[in-house]
Amino acid sequence: MRRVDAAVVIPCYNEATRLDLEAFREFLGSDPPIALVLVNDGSTDSTLTVLQELAAAFPGQVQVINQQPNRGKAEAVRVGLLAACDYAPIVGFWDADLATPFPVMSQFLSILGIRQEVQWVLGSRVKLLGRRIQRSELRHYFGRVFATGASITLRLGVYDTQCGAKMFRVTPCFRTLIDKPFLSRWIFDVELIARLTEAHRRNEAPAPEDIIFEAPLDTWRDVEGSKVKPSDFLRSGGELFRIWWRYLRHT
């Protein structure tokens, strides 16, 4: 892979028929300063073949990692981030369904370029007039309940931990935070912030509120075929407790 300004991980599980290949080709064809790390997470369909074809069409811009067997989104993202850190000063991850469109990546890079104190940029799905946040009412309200629980657990006024669009500066601290597998398969976003909080308590990292910037999105849309089920929202309560117990109970 060539050196780039940023490398963004896209975890993929059985996405062969869902990937918007036209959008991928249009983005990569513009020769952006952003590489894509596509992680096949043990798919049972032709996802790996589709990803390899993209990599062959855009050499130096796309890296494919074939993770076998399926280990969940958290591990797919973590493995991809570890690889991305080797050739980019800024890394991130994005949902494969492009609920957050590609142009937002450039917006996040601009924030990191202008605001040197910011190390993490988190996309935030705030339903405001003049913005196109298309989310089902059920998922919106489930999401708000979970977000409130996550904020209380983290003791941090974060609005939206679960938006699948995030970027990070590659620092020695960040590398340490992704060094070990996550406890959670789905809410690893919360766990990553919890790890940062724990590292700050040990005087090994800045305070989360000093380096994290939430960027309200102009556009976001629910895409059919999401792997997240209503039962996952219920399971996330138990995972929040595990995260609190492992990282935050002494804060």
N, C-alpha and C positions, 0 to 999 in steps of 0.2 A: 504494500500500500504506500502511496505517496504521502508526504507531509501535507496536512491540510489545517485550516483554521479550527475546524471542529469535526468530530466524528460522532454520529448519532446511531444508537443501537435500536433496532426494530425487532422485537421478539415475534416469532411466527409459529403458530400451532394450527395445522390444518387450515391454512389460509389460501390454498391454491385457487379457489373460486371467488375469494373475497378481495384479494389484492387488486387495487386499482392500478393495473400495469401502465395504463396511459399516463396517469399522474406521475408514476415513478420515472417513466422514460422522459417525460417533459422536464421534470426536475433535474435529472441527471444529465440530460442533453443540454441544459443551460450551463454546464460546467461550473457548478457552484464550488465555493471553497469548503464544502462540507462533504465528508465521506459517510457512507452508510454501512453499518455493520449489521447484517441480516442473520439472525440466529434462528435456525430451524430447531424447534424444541420437540424432537421426537415425533414429528408429524407422521400420520399414517396414510396421508394422501400424497399428491405429487408436489407438495410445497417445496421440497428440497430441489427438485428439478427446475421449478420456476425461478427460485432464487439463484441457482447456478447459471441459468440463462441470462439473468440480469447482470450478474457479475461478469460473464463473458462478453456481454455487449458494452459494458462500461469498465474496462480494466483500470485498476488504480483508484477507482471511485467506490467500489463495492467489495466488501469482504463478506464471505459466507462462512458461518460456523455451524457445523452440524452436531448438535448436542443430542446424544443418545444414551439412555432412553429418555423419554419425557420426564423432566424434573420440575416443571412449573415455570410460570412467568418470572418469578423472582430470581431463580437461578439463571434463566436465560439472559435476563438483563444484566445480572452481575458478571457473568462470564463475558458478555459482550463489552461491558464497560472496562473490564480488565484489559481486554485486547485493544480497545480504542485508546486507552491511556498511553499506549506505546508510541502513537504517532500523531497525537493531537493535543493541544494545550487546553482545549475545551471539549467535553464529552457530554452526552445526554442520552435520553431514550424517548421513543415516540411510539404511539400505538400503531399497529400495522394497518388498521382500517382507515387511517388518516382522518379520524374524527377532528383532529387539529390539523389543518392543511400545511403543506410544506412551507409556504412563504413565512409562516410564523417563526421558523427556525432563524431566519435572517433578523427578525425583530428581536429575538432573544439575544442573538449575537451583538446587536446594536446596544442593547441594555448593558451587556457585560463590557462592551468597549467604552461606553460613556461613563459608567459608574464603576470605578475601579474597586470600591469597597465591597461590591456585590460579588459573591462567589457562587451562589446558587440562584437560578431563575426557575420558578415554578409556574406553570400555566394555571390559571384560575378561571373556572366557569361561572362567571357572575352574570345573572340575567338582568341586564339593564336596557333601558330604551336606547335604540340606536345600535345595538349589538345583536348578532344572529346566533344565539345560543339555543339550539334546537334539541331539547332533551325531554323525554317522556315525563309526565307528571309523577308517575310512580317512582321512577329512578331518581328524579330530582329530590323528592321528599325523603326517600330512603337515604339518598346521598347526604342531605342536610343533617339527618339524624346521626349518621356515621361521622360526618365532619365535626359535629359538635362533640361527640365522644372522643374523637382523635385530638381535638384541641384541648379538651379537659385533661386527657391522658398526658399529653405532651407539655401541658402548662404553657401553651404558646398560642397566640392569636392567629393561627393559620386558618384560612377560609376553606381551602380545597386541597387536601393532601393527595387525592386520587386521580387528578387529571393526568392523563398519560402523555404529558409533554413537559420535559424538564431538561435543563442544561446545568453543567457544573464546571468550574475551573478545576483543572487537574493540579492538585497540591499534594504534598506528602501526607497531609491529614486525610484528604479525600481517598487516596489510595488505601490508607489504613482502614477506613470505614467500609470499604468493599472487599477487604481481604478475606473475610470468612463468609460462608453461606448464611442466608437469612433464616430466621426462625419461621417466618411467614411465607406462604406461597403467593399470597395476593396483596396484602397490605404492607409490602416491603417498603413502600414510600414512607409510611409512618415509622417503620423500624429504622430507616436510614436517618431520619431526623432524630430519633431517640438515641442512636449511636453517636450522633454529633453532640447531643446534649450531655451524654455520659462522658464523652471526651472533653467537653468544656469543664465539667465538674472536676476532672483530673488535671485541669490546666494544660490540656494538650490540644485545644481547639478554641476558636472564637465562639462567642455566644451565638446561637442560631439566629436570634433577632437582629444581630449586627451584620450578617452576611447573606441572609435569605431575602429574596425579592419576589413577591407574588405579582405576576403580570396578568391582569384581566384580559381574556381573549376577546377579539372582535367577532370571531366565527368559531363555532363548534357544533357538531351534529351527531346525534345518535346514528349508528350504522347497524343495520340488521345483522344478526348472527353473532352478537356479542357472546363471549364465553362466560361472562359474569351472570350468575343466576340469583334469584331472590334468596335462596338458601345461603349463598356466599355472604350476603349482608348479615345474616344471623350468625354465621361462623366467625365473622370478623370481630364480634364482641369478645369471643374467647381469645382470639389472636391479639386483640388490644390488651387484654389482661396479661397475656404472656409477655408482651413487649414491655408493659409497665413493670412487671415483676423482674424481668431480666435486666433492664437498663435504668429504670426511673424511680424505683421505690425508695432509693436513698437520697433523692434530690429534694 
